[in-house]
Amino acid sequence: MSARDLPVLVGVIMIVAMLIVPLPTWLISILILVNISLALLVLLNTMNMREPLEFSIFPSLLLLLTLFRLGLNVSTTRAILTHGEAGGVVETFGSFVVGGNVVVGLVVFLILIIINFIVITKGSERVSEVAARFTLDAMPGKQMSIDADLNAGMISEIEARERREKVGREADFYGSMDGASKFVKGDAIAGIIIVIINLIFGMIIGVMQLEMSMGEAAAHFSMLTVGDGIVSQIPALLISTATGITVTRAASKGNLSNDIVSQLLSYPSMLYVTAGTMFFLGLFTPIPEIITIPLAGIIAYGGYQITRTPKQDIKQIEETEEEIQTDEMKSPESVVNLLSVDPIEFEYGLIPLADASQGGDLLDRVVMIRRQLAIELGLVIPVVRIRDNIQLNPNEYRLKIKGNEMARGELLLDHYLAMSPGVDDESIEGIDTIEPSFGLPAKWIAEDMKENAEMMGYTVVDPPSVVSTHLTEIIKGNAHELLGRQETKQLIDHLRETAPILVDEVTPSPLSIGEVQKVLSKLLKEKVSIRNLPIIFETLADYGKITSDADLLNEYVRQNLARQITNALSVGNDSLKVVTLSGRVEKIIADAVQQTEHGNYLSLDPNDSQVILESIASKLEELTLMEQSPIVLCSPAVRMYVRQMMERYFPQVPILSYNELEANVEVQSVGVVNVE
């Protein structure tokens, strides 16, 4: 507890004391002035805030101030009915403010009650209720907007988190204000009841206990009651006004005073119309001209002063802004910001592709791509930074991963991409091109040719689908580069929520996060999903104590993921058609393995390597001609070395070991790699 907490705590204790302990009249007078000061302070704060959340404590503060005011009512009522007095402040409001006329005082009090209860409080209550309902209804849309901005790279993760918290706080605030407005309504009703009690019972006590005549008792206690009622209704009216300002306040760059002046006077010509109206009212109505003509002159002069804003001032403002921007560009911080590299960048010269107002849905497609890859790969793809690049051609786009260009393509937005079924039809006319994702021959065809192309067996896709598929394939092919230690730590933390014991058995000992990351990266490089982290960590827990070699651990993990790997390759196939390695080839590879203290590596004679790769290439070509997906099958002992040898030349070809095949899968060998 700090010293700043003491005034609030003491204030709450004082409120409780006012409800129980009789207070001296001098202290009551001080507390009444404190009540008025607090109400005025709250009103001024609400006028100077830019958005309601800047005064988020207002609902709770409203309850405390209402309780404080009711406590004062209890104290003044106790003093009036007990001693026939309630301090100098109440007596001043009862005599000086209303001129000593009880009837006038009652009328003023009733007017304050009507204004507070019927006008301000009723309106604030309705606005609070509607604002709370609209805020809750708008929450899903705001969350989706934040997610879209995040996926588009327009905001960072930290900014997205802050905006989500703000949305939640807005819902809580308006929900609280909906309930807090009921306090103001109840306070107004309580003020009426307290005045009636003070008036009736004060006259009874004055006659029966203080031995006053009926006239004296009526005059004395009426004056005190009116003073007490007015002195409590003034701060109540201020608080009610503050409540109305808070719930009707829209977020803006300035406070209420600035907004009123800037927006009310935003059309200076209307001031001339207003001045003219006031002038004619003075001429053609009995309203005294001595009032209307000077007022019309003041209004017209104000409009003239606003419209004669020198253009030089605007020019100076623009020059100042340019100087500030130049200084910011020269600052060291602006240079440091240029050092950061986005994990994934998508640059385009195709404005309609990303502009939602022109029908572009690229941002929505990126969201779906991230969801799809999270399911397929088990990896949370970083935010795709989407930006336009004027250096690109109008129909061109390119994709970068960690600052390096990975792909480039061109689209014709008013055409469709038609991929041939194998036999081209001369009736299908278009612009010859290459499908960017898989390198297939294709044509850009006009929209009126689409239906004919589909009837001829062509696969026809629209430009957004072309770029989405290309983006998906590039990210899948380079997912291993997107998995760093930080991303691995996030995956481990997610697994720890459901399997803490398993995670503790693997990391930080015997394997560090970096060693786990190497294993996961190798799996992704061979397009093996890491979504089944529990099985991967079970394997690492079993073999991590034996070796920390990422290549060996990768082999063990692959063998435990045999069902997943086999199912992924056998989708839609009755059997797996594979190319196997002869025993001689496997022996040549095994004999070329060099063992060092830093791990094993393949040191194969260049001539032998060339012969083996040529034999593999011929067999894979035969499979391709048979329209079969090529797969290489070898023994577990040499699989990772075969992968090392082939990955530069055949990066897309899966290489399996016998231990990675499920027993119920039919395997058909369509070729054997051999050497002379």
Secondary structure as UniProt FT lines:
FT   HELIX           3..5
FT   HELIX           6..20
FT   HELIX           25..48
FT   HELIX           52..55
FT   TURN            56..57
FT   HELIX           58..83
FT   HELIX           88..92
FT   HELIX           93..97
FT   TURN            98..100
FT   HELIX           102..114
FT   HELIX           115..121
FT   HELIX           122..151
FT   TURN            152..153
FT   HELIX           157..208
FT   HELIX           214..248
FT   HELIX           256..264
FT   HELIX           269..284
FT   HELIX           289..307
FT   HELIX           311..330
FT   HELIX           332..337
FT   TURN            338..339
FT   STRAND          344..348
FT   HELIX           351..354
FT   HELIX           356..358
FT   HELIX           362..377
FT   STRAND          384..388
FT   TURN            390..391
FT   TURN            394..395
FT   STRAND          396..401
FT   TURN            402..403
FT   STRAND          404..410
FT   TURN            413..414
FT   STRAND          416..419
FT   TURN            426..427
FT   STRAND          431..434
FT   TURN            436..438
FT   STRAND          441..445
FT   HELIX           447..449
FT   HELIX           450..455
FT   TURN            456..457
FT   STRAND          459..461
FT   HELIX           463..477
FT   HELIX           479..482
FT   HELIX           485..496
FT   TURN            497..498
FT   HELIX           500..506
FT   TURN            507..510
FT   HELIX           513..525
FT   TURN            526..527
FT   HELIX           533..543
FT   TURN            544..546
FT   HELIX           550..560
FT   HELIX           562..569
FT   TURN            571..572
FT   STRAND          576..581
FT   HELIX           583..591
FT   STRAND          593..596
FT   TURN            597..598
FT   STRAND          599..602
FT   HELIX           606..625
FT   TURN            626..627
FT   STRAND          632..634
FT   TURN            636..638
FT   HELIX           639..646
FT   TURN            647..649
FT   TURN            651..652
FT   STRAND          655..657
FT   HELIX           658..660
FT   TURN            663..664
FT   STRAND          667..673
//
